[in-house]
Amino acid sequence: MKNYFSSDFKLGVLGGGQLGRMLLAETQKFDIHTSILDSSKNAPCAKICNTFVVGDLLDFDAVYNFGKTVDLLTIEIENVNLDALDKLKAEGLSIYPKPEDLRIIQSKARQKNFYKDHHIPTAPFAHYAYLEELKHALENSIINFPFVWKSARFGYDGNGVKIVRNLEDLNGLPNVECITEQLIPFKNELAVIVARNKDGETTTYPVVEMEFHPEANQVEYVICPARINSKVAENARAIALKVVKNLDFIGLLAVEMFQTKNDDILVNEVAPRPHNSGHYSIEASYTNQFEQHLRSILNLPLGNTESKVAGIMVNLVGADGFSGKVIYKNLNDILQIDGVTPHIYGKKETRPFRKMGHVTIVNKDVDTARIIAQQVKETIKVISHNN
């Protein structure tokens, strides 16, 4: 085994946001030298990694030149220049997740076709090169309202996704490559995180349940374990494993799913990295998702994914109507509650619905944890100086 620990080995990470910041806690635990590339000199990772490089993740030269300085390359965001990764891989650099997997995942259209080709259950969909083509399909009754519109690329946290119920809902949408999905009536939105290393060792985390903010289309609460029956949970984990196996994926893959009214499981989309749905694991699991990401990409033995206690994650997002230098109001009040741990992401400026941190609530009982989570959500406010 290669000596990664307290050695000259350099791990490169494309992206220096909050996911990278939480990953750094684990690289520091193992004393692994970590270099990070990000476009912002004020990125959450900037002050705490070993080497920080400012550069555009979608720029070929920035990514290629950065890759030449490290021994293994990983990501904390999937929107990166893949041509540079292809060249680096051809020159012998280890890159996980693999560039060919990122090429599928970067495009929602390719993702959906991958599910269809590999008989992985997903909502029926159609693919359009641009918005005018979609409008033409509506005029000719090829598709019908309502449906979910998704930008094929660069959507995140509710951006690039819209429920379309009539022609007026198309106003303001960008004229870009997109997909439409049948609007699925579902009971729950679920997620399963799967880890797999180069040796093929694979493990799944328990199924989590996600509750979304109705306006921002962002996850408000992640609940582990999901409050579903064991048969549904087993099916969700089996489908997540099938996605990973068919991709021949190495690293950490978060598989987001719908549980339909009939208890079928449909894959919504995947993220090839640590994910919001796994933040609870820092406090609640034997091996948190960030340590597991490291174990998987370095081909180390995978850790125990079981939970020690029930865990609920509450996203801290900028309050509506507040922009500017951030203030976390009532933080002291939530720190007085047993089992509550805040994580602040190091972003100095807040704006409405911007992810600024999260809070984990752990308890032996998931229903008690959910009650405390509601209390935390209603108590802490992410505001700014100028309002």
Secondary structure, DSSP 8 states (H G I E B T S, - for coil): ----TTSS-EEEEE--SHHHHHHHHHHHHTT-EEEEEES-TT-TTTTTSSEEEE--TT-HHHHHHHHTT-SEEEESSS-S-HHHHHHHHHTT-EESS-HHHHHHHH-HHHHHHHHHHTT--B--EEEESSHHHHHHHHHTTSS-SSEEEEESSS-BTTBTEEEE-SGGGGTT--SS-EEEEE---EEEEEEEEEEE-TT--EEE---EEEEE-TTT--EEEEEES-SS-HHHHHHHHHHHHHHHHHHT--EEEEEEEEEETTS-EEEEEEESS--GGGTTHHHHBSS-HHHHHHHHHTT-------BSSEEEEEEEE--TT--EEEEEETHHHHHTSTTEEEEE----EE-TT-EEEEEEEEESSHHHHHHHHHHHHHH-EEEETT-
